[in-house]
Amino acid sequence: MNLYVIDAYGLSAVGDLVEPSLLKKALHELTDLVKDGRLRFPDSVWRECCKYLDEHGLGLWAKSVAGHLSTDSSTWAHEDEVLDQASDLVDPDATEYQTQVDVAKIAVWLQSSGHAVEVVTEDVGDRPDRMSLTDACIQLGLATLSTTDFLDAVLSFEYS
């Protein structure tokens, strides 16, 4: 059984991809995935969505289900691994906290615990200021998945 770690761009894309009349149904199924431990994201993802990417209310949804998430404190030990292997994931000039490192370290932690993990992201293609999460995942040996492919894999209905 695959576990999924989603970033803010992936979560925001859910609202763009799912028909508005079906969004409540999709969020119900995603809530079940969170409760089952199959969908994870760090607190920084819902904070980023609420602040910047919440056109469809997904940040509030993520905040509401965050109590079901469990993250072992040892994920912090994996931050060094992420930064050693994919240091360009961090924009050294950024003044805001960068959530992509949190997403990567949770995925590395889960994979090191023996789980099959896929990172759900729309963060593709390096930028002048930092590496994309997709490219960082390649360097970290993590599989990635587009939001469309993720929704196709986990939703029980046609969503678009």
C-alpha positions as CSV (number, residue, x, y, z in Angstrom):
1,M,0.0,0.0,0.0
2,N,1.4,3.3,-1.1
3,L,1.6,6.3,1.3
4,Y,1.4,9.8,-0.2
5,V,2.9,13.0,1.0
6,I,1.4,16.1,-0.6
7,D,2.8,19.6,-0.8
8,A,0.9,22.9,-1.0
9,Y,1.1,23.0,-4.8
10,G,-0.4,19.5,-5.1
11,L,-3.1,20.3,-2.5
12,S,-4.0,23.5,-4.3
13,A,-4.3,21.7,-7.6
14,V,-7.0,19.4,-6.1
15,G,-9.3,22.4,-6.2
16,D,-8.4,23.2,-9.8
17,L,-8.8,19.7,-11.0
18,V,-12.0,18.5,-9.2
19,E,-15.4,19.8,-10.5
20,P,-16.8,22.3,-7.9
21,S,-19.9,20.1,-7.4
22,L,-17.7,17.1,-6.6
23,L,-15.1,18.8,-4.3
24,K,-17.0,18.0,-1.1
25,K,-17.1,14.3,-2.1
26,A,-13.4,14.3,-3.0
27,L,-12.4,15.9,0.3
28,H,-14.4,13.3,2.1
29,E,-12.4,10.5,0.4
30,L,-9.1,12.4,1.0
31,T,-10.1,12.7,4.7
32,D,-10.5,9.0,4.9
33,L,-7.0,8.6,3.4
34,V,-5.6,11.0,6.1
35,K,-7.4,9.1,8.9
36,D,-6.0,5.8,7.5
37,G,-2.5,7.3,7.5
38,R,-2.1,7.0,3.7
39,L,-2.0,10.7,3.0
40,R,0.4,12.9,5.0
41,F,1.5,16.5,4.9
42,P,3.3,18.7,7.4
43,D,1.6,21.6,9.2
44,S,3.5,24.0,7.1
45,V,1.5,22.8,4.0
46,W,-1.9,23.9,5.4
47,R,-0.4,27.1,6.7
48,E,1.0,27.9,3.2
49,C,-2.3,27.0,1.6
50,C,-4.3,29.2,3.9
51,K,-1.9,32.1,3.4
52,Y,-1.3,31.9,-0.4
53,L,-3.1,29.1,-2.2
54,D,-6.5,28.8,-0.8
55,E,-8.9,29.8,-3.6
56,H,-10.9,26.6,-3.0
57,G,-10.7,26.4,0.8
58,L,-8.3,23.4,0.8
59,G,-6.0,25.0,3.4
60,L,-8.9,25.1,5.8
61,W,-9.7,21.5,5.0
62,A,-6.1,20.5,5.6
63,K,-6.0,22.4,8.9
64,S,-9.2,20.6,9.9
65,V,-7.8,17.1,9.3
66,A,-4.3,17.8,10.6
67,G,-5.2,16.4,14.0
68,H,-5.3,13.0,12.4
69,L,-1.7,13.2,11.1
70,S,1.0,11.6,13.1
71,T,4.6,12.4,12.6
72,D,7.4,10.9,14.6
73,S,9.8,13.4,16.0
74,S,12.6,11.5,14.2
75,T,11.5,13.2,11.0
76,W,13.7,16.1,12.1
77,A,16.7,13.8,11.9
78,H,16.0,13.4,8.2
79,E,16.2,17.2,7.6
80,D,20.0,16.9,7.4
81,E,19.7,14.1,4.9
82,V,17.4,16.2,2.7
83,L,19.6,19.3,3.0
84,D,22.8,17.3,2.3
85,Q,21.4,15.6,-0.8
86,A,19.2,18.4,-2.2
87,S,20.6,21.6,-0.7
88,D,19.3,23.6,-3.7
89,L,15.8,22.9,-2.6
90,V,16.2,25.8,-0.2
91,D,16.2,29.4,-1.5
92,P,18.9,31.0,0.6
93,D,17.4,34.5,0.1
94,A,13.9,33.6,1.1
95,T,12.4,35.4,4.0
96,E,9.4,33.0,4.3
97,Y,9.6,29.5,5.7
98,Q,10.0,26.9,2.9
99,T,7.6,24.0,3.2
100,Q,9.2,21.8,0.5
101,V,11.9,20.6,3.0
102,D,9.3,19.5,5.4
103,V,7.5,17.5,2.7
104,A,10.7,15.9,1.6
105,K,11.8,15.0,5.1
106,I,8.5,13.3,5.9
107,A,8.7,11.3,2.7
108,V,12.3,10.3,3.5
109,W,11.3,9.3,7.0
110,L,8.4,7.2,5.8
111,Q,10.5,5.5,3.1
112,S,13.3,4.8,5.6
113,S,10.7,3.1,7.8
114,G,10.0,0.6,5.0
115,H,6.9,2.2,3.3
116,A,6.4,2.8,-0.4
117,V,6.0,6.5,-0.6
118,E,5.0,8.9,-3.4
119,V,5.3,12.7,-3.2
120,V,2.4,14.5,-4.8
121,T,3.5,17.8,-6.2
122,E,3.0,20.2,-9.0
123,D,6.4,21.8,-8.2
124,V,8.3,20.8,-11.3
125,G,11.1,22.5,-13.2
126,D,13.8,24.3,-11.3
127,R,13.6,28.0,-10.7
128,P,16.4,30.5,-10.7
129,D,16.2,30.7,-6.9
130,R,15.8,27.0,-6.0
131,M,15.4,23.4,-7.1
132,S,12.0,22.0,-7.7
133,L,10.6,19.4,-5.2
134,T,10.3,17.0,-8.1
135,D,14.1,17.3,-8.8
136,A,14.9,17.1,-5.1
137,C,12.9,13.9,-4.9
138,I,14.9,12.4,-7.7
139,Q,18.1,13.1,-5.8
140,L,16.6,11.7,-2.6
141,G,15.4,8.5,-4.4
142,L,11.7,9.3,-3.8
143,A,8.9,8.7,-6.3
144,T,6.8,11.6,-7.4
145,L,3.3,11.8,-8.7
146,S,1.3,14.6,-10.3
147,T,-1.9,15.6,-8.6
148,T,-4.0,14.3,-11.5
149,D,-2.3,10.8,-11.2
150,F,-2.8,10.9,-7.5
151,L,-6.5,11.7,-7.8
152,D,-6.9,9.0,-10.4
153,A,-5.3,6.5,-8.1
154,V,-7.2,7.3,-4.9
155,L,-10.7,8.7,-5.8
156,S,-13.5,6.2,-6.4
157,F,-15.3,8.4,-8.9
158,E,-14.7,10.5,-12.0
159,Y,-13.9,13.9,-10.6
160,S,-13.6,16.2,-13.7
